[in-house]
Amino acid sequence: MKSLIKYGLGFVVCLFFASCSDEKVEFYNAKDCALNFSTKEVQYSYAKNLEKNDVVVQVPITVVGPTTDFDREVSFTVLRDSSRNVAEGDYSIAPCVVKAGELSSRLDVTIKYSEELADTSKLLSLQLVENDYFGAGMKGNDMASVLWTDLLVRPHQTTIWRTWWFWFGRTYSRNFHELLITVFGDEVEITSYYAVTSVIEEHPEFVRVATLPYWYAANRKLRDYVEAYDKAHPDAPLMHSDDAQYYSSYALGVGQGVSRAGYTIASTLDRRY
């Protein structure tokens, strides 16, 4: 009896797999792929660009889904209502594709300088849209913006801003930015505590990594400088500019912090030693 049951079960299993073998397995359709921007905002400052020439800034895009053996066009639109101080002649955007075998691309946005950038900024808002190759991406991640100005701006490289946020203080302002350049020189804008290999390999001119002792010494150097300056100028201590904002997390976007206008720089510095 047990043998009959055993052989009977075996026969049923064989029938099951035989029926399955005739069914077509549905693979992930390329049309079901989606696009997301890899960053919320890309910033560029003309403050150190003496030529004031046209500049190409790159807005990175990632694909959710498989690769294909052909190029895929990326569709996007400019959101006029959320853009600011931007006219048609202020920028141009090159056609964009995701190349065969790849899962990322970028929008190349050419921005142009104008004298009004000396005391203001321009903001271009972009949104990815569906087409024959890509469906809708994650809500919120389908939008990004490009900001440019002739004023100093918070570093757009996450590794640099995160380093400042952790080692110096969680409040950013243009005055604070100028202070860091005064104390450390231009290298402060390309020196990171966080080693992001992909970023370093692709853009070695933008990021170099310093070790723990360097940052402890840097924190001490900055605090000593501010303390000495404020002691020598008791009636005019180093102050944040009116654009100052406190960021509870380095991941918060520009402008998403809490105002710290009127604060002394000394009151917002973190002690790391």
N, C-alpha and C positions, 0 to 999 in steps of 0.2 A: 504493500500500500504506500509506504514511504517513497519507494522508487517511482511509483506512478505520479505521486505529487511532485517529486523532484523534476521528473521529465516534463510534466505538464507545465510547471512554472518556467522551465527553460524554454519551452515552446512559445509561451506567452511573451517572454522577454525578447526572443528572436523576432516575433511578429512586430513588437513595438519598435525595435530599431530598424526593421525593414521598412515600416511605414514612415519613420522619421527620415530615412535616407532619401525618400522621394520628395521631401519638402525643401524648398529653396530657403536658405538662410538669408535674412534681410540684414545687410550691413548698413552702417551709418551713412546716410546720403549726404553728399557734398552740399546739396542745396539746404540741408538742415544746419549748416555751419553758421556761426554768428561772429560779429566783430565787436571788440571792446577797445576803448582807449586805455592805454597803460598808465596814463597820468591825467590828473584833473586840469592842470594848468602848466603851461610852459612860459617862462618869463625871459625877457632879454632887456639888458640895460645898455644904453649907448654911452653911459658915463665915462667909460674908458676907451670908447671907440672914437679916436680922434678924427678919423676919416669920415665918420658919419655916413658910411656907405650902406647900400642895401645888404641885408643879412638874411640868410636862409635858416630858419629855426625848424626843428623836426619834432613832430608830435607822434609818439610811438603808438602802434596799433597791434593788438594780438588777436589771433584767431581761436575760437572755441570750436573744435572739431578736427577732422583729419586733414592731411595734406592731399593735394591733387597733382596730377601730372601735366597741368596746364596753368597758365596765369589767370588770376581772377581779379576783375575790376573792383575797386572800392568806391562806393558812392557816399557822398556827404553833402551837407548843406550848411550855409552860413545862417546863424540865427540873428537876424537883424535886431529884434526887440531886446535881446540881452547883450548885444555888442555895444561898445561905448566909444564915442569920438572917432569912429572909423568910417572913412569914405571909400568908394570903389578903388581909387588910385593909391590907397595906402598900403595895399598888399596884393599878392597874387598867390594862387595855390596850384601846384603842378598836379597833373593826373596821377592817380595812385593805383598800384596793383599789388596783390600778394602773389609773388612769383611761385612757379611750380616747385613743389617739394618743400615750401616754407610755411611757417605758421605765424609770421609777423611781418609788419611793414611799417611805413611811416608816411605821414602827410608832410610834404616839404612846403612850408609857408614862407614866402619872401616878403619881408617887412621893409618899409621905407622910412627914412628919417624925415622929420619935419621940426621946425623951430619950436612949435608949441609943446614938444615933448620935454622942453627944459623945465616945465613946471606942472606937467600933467602926464597922463598915460593913455594908451589906446588899448582896447580890449576887443578881441575878435573871438566870438563864440561859435563853435562848430558842433555839428551833430552827424553821426553816422546814420545812414538810411538803408533800408532793405533794397536789394536788387536781385538779379537772376542767380547770383552766386552766394549771397549771404542773407540770412534772416536777421531779425532784430536781436541786438545784444542785450546784456543785462541793463535794466533801467538805471540811469544815473551814470553808468560807465560808457554810455553811448555819446556822452557829451564831454567836451574839453574846450579850453580857451587858450589863446595866445595873448600875452600882455607885453607891451613894450613901452619904454620910457627912456628919458635921459637922466633919470634919477637912479640912485642905488636901489636895488630890490633884494628881497630875501632870496638866498641861493635856491635855484630850481633843482639842483642835484640833491636828492634826498640824503645821500651820505654826508654831504657838507652841512646842510641845515641841521640834521640830526646830531652831528658832532657839536655844533654851536649850542644847540638846545641843551645837550647833556652837560657839556664841559664849561660853558660860560654862563648861561642863564636862559630862562624860558620866555624872555621878552625880546622881541625884535623891533628895531626902529632904524631909520636911516642914520641917525646920530650914533647909535650903537655900532652899526656897520662901519661907519667912518672911523670910530674909535678902534675897532679891531684891526683895520688896515694901518692905522697910525702905530699901534703897538707891535703888530706882527708882520706888517708889509703885505703885499698882494698875495703872498703864498697862503694866507689864511683862507682864501677863497677856493683853494684847490687841495687843501690838506684835510684828510679824514681820519677818524679813529676807526671807522668801520671798513673792513676789507670786503668790498663787493667785487669779486673777481671779474664778472662779466662786464661791469662798468669800466674797470681799470684796463681790461684788455681792449675794449672798443674805443675808449677815450682816455688814453694815458696822459694826455695833456690837461685833462680836467681834474683828475683825482690822483693824489699820492697818499700813502698811508703812513701815519706816524704811530709809534708804539706808546704804551701806557705811561712810561716816565716822561715822555714829551708832553703829554696832555696835563699831567699833574703840575709840571713846571709852567706850562702855559696858563693854567688857571691861576697859579700863584702870581705870575708876572702881570696878568691883567688886573687882579685885585690890588696888587701893590701900586700899579700905575694910577688907578682910580683913587686909591686912598691918598697917595702923595699929591695928586692934582687937587683933590677936594680940600686937603689940609692947607695947600698954598692959596686956594681961592675959596675961602669959607662963605663968601657972599655970592658966589657964582659956581656952584658945583657942576659936575658933568650931568647933563640932563638928557632924557630921551626926547626925541622930537614928537610932534603931535600925532604922527602916524603909529606910535608905539602900540603894540598889542601883545598880551600875554597868551601863550599857547599851552594849554594843559597837556597836550600831546604833540609831538613833532609831526604826526600824521595829519594834523589839521591843515587845511588849505590856507593860502594867503587871505587875510581879511576875516578869518573865522575865529579869531581870538577875542580876548576881552581888552578893551582900551586901557592903556597905561600912560596916557598923555599926562604930563605934569610930574611924572615920577623921576626921581634921581636914578642914574644908572647904578650907583652903588647899592641902592635898595633892591635891585632886581638880579644882582649877581649871585651865582651859586658858589659855595665853597666846596672844593673837592680835595682838600688836603688837611 
